[in-house]
Amino acid sequence: FYKILFAEKITLDYRAYLALKEAEGGDAIVQDAFLVISQKELADLLLKHEYFISKYPNSKLLKGVNSRYKSLQKTYLLGIDNSPVIDDSKGLLYAKAKKEFQRFVEAYPKSPTSKLVNVILAEKQIDYSTLYNKIEQLQNQFLYWL
């Protein structure tokens, strides 16, 4: 709605931001600790956020986009309560998550998210709490714009 109404009156970064919000859709991505979109769709959202961040590094909207990106990235990498990516009983990635991670890294090797995925894929035994802390630390290291 706003995109149509104000398209010619707003800056390019605001237009891109509205397109980003439109891509997320009006519906929640997570409901009742359950991911309501596919991992691939979540990955696509991550890429759109990465594009915005790289294209508009001086945008006034960057802080909010970074925050949302970081949250979406953690959800993609670590899963959530009712949509886990890690089988805690075995300390391994679920096969479906591993396949998605491998697809992502192959398709987008230069993505900051791929760097984090590679860290996860290299783990022999995964402890969720340890991995959560590691991902949080690495997000700050790899995601220089945060």
N, C-alpha and C positions, 0 to 999 in steps of 0.2 A: 504494500500500500504506500508506504513512505517513499519507496524507491521510485514509484511512478509519479507521485505527487511532487517530489522535490528533485528529481533526477538532474535537471539542468541547473539547479541552484546550490548544489553541494559539491565539495571537493572530491577528487578521485578516490581518496582513501575512505571517505564516508560512503561513497557508492560501493566500494569493494567490501566495506564492513557490512552494509545492508545485504549485499549478495551472500556474504558469509553467514549472516543470521538466517537468511532465507534458506540456505543449504542445510542448516541445522533443522529447519522446519519448526512448526509451532508445537509439535509434540515433544514430550520429554524423550531423552535418549535412554534414560534409566528410570525405571519405575519399580518400586518395592525391591530395591537392590537387585534388579534383573535388567540386563541389557536388552532393550527392545528393538535394536537394529543389529545387523550382522557385524562381525568383526571387520569385514571388508568395508562396509559402509562407514564404520568408525575410522578406519584407516584413511578413507577418502576425505573425511572431515579433517583429520590431522593434516593431510597434505594441503588442503585449502587454507588452514591456519598457517602452515609453514610458508605458503606462498605469500599470504598477506604480510606476515612478519618480515620476509625478505624484501618484498616490494616497497613496503612503507615503514622503514625502520625509524622514521622520525614522526610518525603519526601520533596525534594526541590520544588515539584509540588503542595504542599498542599495549598499554598496561593491562587493560581488560582482555584483549585478545590473547596476550601471553598467559594470563591467569587461566583462561578457559582452555587454551591449548595444553597447558601443563596438566590440568585435570583430565582432559580427554586422553592424553597420552598415558597417564597412569592407569586409567580404566582399560585402555587397549593392552598395555603391557602386563598388568597385574590381575585384570579381571575384577569382578565384584562378587559379593556374597553369593548371589544366586546365578551368577554367570562366571564361574571361575575359569582360569586358564591353567591353573596348577592343581594337580592331584596331590593334595597334602599327604595322603596316606602313603604315597610312593615317592613323593618329592620330585615329581617329573611333570613336564608340560603335558596337557592332554594332547592327543594326536592332532585333533582339529586345530587347536591353537598353534601347535608347532608348524603345521602345514601353512597356516595363514602367515605366521612370522617369516617362514622361508620365502613365501611368495612376495611378501612386502620387501624384504631385503634384496631379492633378485630384481624386482621391478624398480626399486627406488634406493639404490645403494648409497647415494649421497645425502639422503634424508637424515637429519639428526635422530629421528626415531629409529632408523636402521642401526645406528651405532649402539643404541640401547638394546635393541632386539638381539644384536650379535652378542652382547654381554650375557643376556638370558640364555641364548642358545648354547653358549660355551659352558654353562653351569652343568656339572655332572649330577649334583644333588641340590634340589631347590628347597630352601626353607623360606616360607612366605615373608615372615617378619624381617629376616636378614636381607632378602631381595628387595623388599619395600624400601628399607633404609638405603640400600645401595643405589637403587633407581633414583631416589630423591637426591642423593649426593651427586650422582652422575648427571641428572637433569641440570643441576646448577653448573656443573663443569662443562658439559657439552652444549648446553643451550645458553650461549654467551649473551644473548639478548635479554635474558630474563632478569 
